[in-house]
Amino acid sequence: MSELIFAISGGKAALQADGRMPAGLRRLIGSGLLVAVGYIDPGNWATDIAGGSRFGYQLLMVVFLAAFLALGFQVLVSRLALATGQDLAALTVRHLPRPLARAAWLAGEAAILATALAELIGGAIALRLLFSIPLMVGVAMTGAGTYAVLLFARDNAQRHERIIGLLLAIVSVSFVYLLFQARPEWAAVAQDAARPASALRAPEGFLIALGVVGATLMPHNLYLQSGELAQRARGLPVAMRSVAMRVARSDTMFSLGIATLINAAIMIVAAASLSGAGLAVTSLDQAHAVIGKTLGVGAAIVFAVALYAAGQSSTITGILAGKVLSKGFSTGGWSDRRRALVTRAIAGAAASAMLAYTGGQEPDQLLVLSQVILSLALPFALVPLVMLAVRRDVMGVFVLRGTWRVLAIGATTGIIMLDGYLLLVQALQG
């Protein structure tokens, strides 16, 4: 697999005499997989299911556009890490004004807590669907499961990758099965996906589309990939950094491509099995119930298992991202396990308090809340990223310029404007 990605990246000329990739470059493979699972967390499920059940296949193009946008920024942060040998957090502290660095740190920590909240709630919902376990007990069990995985991995990056790869495979196989069960009309899929305008004109459709974008591009993934690549590229000769960037780009494209197909499958399954079901599917519980009626009990079980696997894989990467954030912003070198305990304790307490306040009703609203927090935190990672990427004293010969510079600045500005729109809508609705 490493050699395949290397060949795709255009690095054939740097292969060793035996046709194998140099060890220094092989280490770069896998960072894309770690961030890919962040794009299929329970928050993504909630937005994809809402879009598919309400508007059929019309918002499918938004899933691909959001993935393309996320891919662009993930490639940019990998370029930053490989050009400088440092992660985004450390570079933000070193090169940008202190108030901006502090704001970026606080926003990053808020994003990690929001991610932990979403995964704990998503895992608890999955356990309730599978075993009728109460939500609060499910929150505790999900957190304990994450900690057990971290104890097993014990700071071993390859073990983390294997565990996450296994969980991602479970989700992938599950939705291949659900697609076969749903039997979508592919001609209708292609036809409706090419006409998103009618869904986007509807206020609800536009808000769901914004939610899809917010659930796809996550700030903690930027910190995670920059930290992983900066660490793995230590000792890599400067002359090989250009090739390393191509390897990292291909690895990211391959991994995020899988995550994008899963997101598209979630929306397609929702559109094929939930739309026109006679009710507005607004929660994972309702989606599970309707899938059970339309596709059978087996499909409903597969849906719940995939939900739990998606939540567990995403929460592991959230903890790893927190470690990068803590080290880069010099807030204390906590171990993965200590961060897991503290983060899950805070997120678990918040989830339990909110569930107790609402009587356990509509836990999906907590997923929505987590996505709002992630959306608002995103510019605090993107602005430093772009500011650093366009500085020659930071990037050297790899400085971002020309069309790519304009696109990066334009995309960041557009995301900030969308965040402002979301805040305005929430204020008017409140």
Beta strands, then each sheet from edge to edge (+ up, - down):
end
